[in-house]
């Protein structure tokens, strides 16, 4: 763990909050989640900090760096900040091969526009309304399904998204 802390300190970002998050992740990532939570509660009441640390720890193994796809990257971006995930992985990795794969993940996430945020949703509630459907609690289910289809690559443009939506609502 001390090696990881040293590595993390050399990977410092320009953000004090990000550096704090990453140092806490390095200190806690081998602990059971309940221990992490109690440790963090003793340190801070900052819900954003708490949430980001827990999320990075929960999802530390959710990406297979040997076989990831664009969909995997988009999905990871819905769970964590990929740039923070990459820094965390770099700090705990000793393998040169794995470091190259982590760098590849970072490069692809940047190209996809999801390095620091999840992909912007193409379809919105207004698109469903424009098809003549009245707002309901099913909207969120439809939009979630649409977002999943989007990150899975079923559509990439607004026009393709509207066509997908029409087919989805008809069937």
C-alpha positions in Angstrom: 0.0 0.0 0.0 2.9 2.4 0.7 4.1 2.0 -2.8 0.7 2.9 -4.1 0.6 6.0 -1.9 4.0 7.0 -3.3 2.8 6.4 -6.8 -0.4 8.3 -6.2 1.5 11.3 -4.9 3.5 11.4 -8.1 0.3 11.4 -10.1 -1.1 14.5 -8.4 -3.7 16.4 -10.3 -4.4 20.2 -10.2 -7.4 19.6 -8.0 -7.1 19.3 -4.2 -10.5 17.5 -4.0 -9.5 15.0 -6.7 -6.1 14.4 -4.9 -8.0 13.9 -1.6 -10.4 11.4 -3.2 -7.6 9.4 -4.8 -5.5 9.3 -1.6 -8.5 8.1 0.4 -9.2 5.5 -2.3 -5.6 4.2 -2.0 -5.9 4.1 1.8 -9.2 2.2 1.7 -9.4 0.1 -1.5 -8.4 -3.2 0.2 -10.8 -2.8 3.1 -14.3 -4.3 3.2 -16.9 -1.6 2.1 -18.5 -1.4 5.6 -15.0 -0.6 7.1 -14.4 2.0 4.4 -17.8 3.7 5.2 -17.1 3.8 8.9 -13.5 5.1 8.2 -14.8 7.9 5.9 -17.6 8.8 8.3 -15.0 9.5 10.9 -13.1 11.8 8.5 -15.7 13.8 6.6 -19.3 14.6 6.2 -18.8 15.7 2.6 -21.3 13.5 0.7 -19.7 14.1 -2.7 -16.3 13.0 -1.4 -17.8 10.0 0.4 -19.7 9.0 -2.7 -16.8 9.3 -5.1 -14.4 7.3 -2.9 -17.0 4.5 -2.4 -17.8 4.4 -6.1 -14.2 4.1 -7.1 -13.7 1.3 -4.6 -16.9 -0.5 -5.6 -16.0 -0.4 -9.3 -12.3 -1.0 -9.1 -12.6 -4.4 -10.8 -15.6 -3.6 -13.1 -13.4 -3.1 -16.2 -11.6 -6.0 -17.8 -8.6 -4.1 -19.2 -7.8 -6.9 -21.6 -11.1 -7.0 -23.5 -13.0 -3.7 -22.9 -15.3 -2.3 -25.6 -16.7 1.1 -26.2 -19.8 0.0 -24.4 -17.8 -1.0 -21.4 -16.2 2.5 -21.4 -19.5 4.3 -21.7 -21.0 2.1 -18.9 -18.0 2.7 -16.6 -18.5 6.5 -17.2 -22.0 6.2 -15.7 -20.4 4.8 -12.5 -17.2 6.7 -12.0 -15.1 9.5 -13.3 -12.8 7.6 -15.7 -9.9 10.0 -15.3 -9.9 9.3 -11.5 -10.4 5.6 -12.1 -7.3 5.6 -14.4 -5.2 7.4 -11.9 -6.3 5.0 -9.2 -5.5 2.0 -11.4 -2.1 3.5 -12.3 -1.3 3.9 -8.6 -2.0 0.3 -7.7 -0.5 -1.3 -10.8 3.1 -2.5 -11.1 2.7 -4.3 -14.5 4.0 -2.3 -17.5 1.6 -4.2 -19.7 -1.4 -3.3 -17.5 -0.2 0.3 -17.4 -0.3 0.4 -21.2 -3.9 -1.0 -21.1 -4.9 1.6 -18.6 -3.4 4.3 -20.8 -5.4 2.8 -23.8 -8.6 3.1 -21.7 -7.8 6.7 -20.9 -7.2 7.5 -24.6 -10.4 5.8 -25.8 -12.5 7.5 -23.0 -11.1 10.8 -24.0 -11.9 10.1 -27.7 -15.5 9.1 -26.8 -15.9 12.3 -24.7 -16.4 10.4 -21.4 -13.1 10.9 -19.6 -14.7 13.2 -16.9 -18.4 12.7 -17.5 -20.9 10.2 -18.8 -22.1 10.4 -22.4 -24.7 13.0 -23.0 -28.1 11.5 -23.7 -29.3 12.0 -27.2 -32.9 11.3 -26.5 -34.8 13.5 -24.1 -38.4 13.5 -22.7 -39.3 16.1 -25.3 -38.6 13.5 -28.1 -41.1 11.1 -26.6 -43.7 14.0 -26.3 -43.0 14.9 -29.9 -44.2 11.5 -30.9 -47.6 12.3 -29.3 -47.1 10.4 -26.0 -48.3 12.0 -22.8 -45.8 12.3 -19.9 -45.9 9.3 -17.5 -43.8 7.4 -15.1 -42.8 5.1 -18.0 -40.8 8.0 -19.5 -37.8 7.2 -17.2 -37.9 3.6 -18.2 -38.0 4.5 -21.9 -35.2 7.0 -21.5 -33.0 4.5 -19.6 -33.6 1.9 -22.3 -32.7 4.5 -24.9 -29.6 5.5 -23.1 -28.5 1.9 -22.9 -29.1 1.5 -26.6 -27.2 4.6 -27.3 -24.1 3.6 -25.4 -24.4 0.1 -26.9 -24.0 1.8 -30.3 -27.5 1.2 -31.6 -27.6 4.9 -32.6 -25.2 7.8 -32.7 -27.2 10.7 -34.1 -30.5 12.4 -33.2 -32.1 11.2 -36.4 -31.0 7.6 -35.7 -32.2 8.0 -32.1 -35.7 9.2 -33.2 -36.0 6.2 -35.6 -34.9 3.8 -32.8 -37.5 5.4 -30.5 -40.3 5.1 -33.0 -39.5 1.4 -33.6 -39.3 0.8 -29.8 -42.6 2.5 -29.0 -44.4 0.7 -31.8 -43.3 -2.8 -30.9 
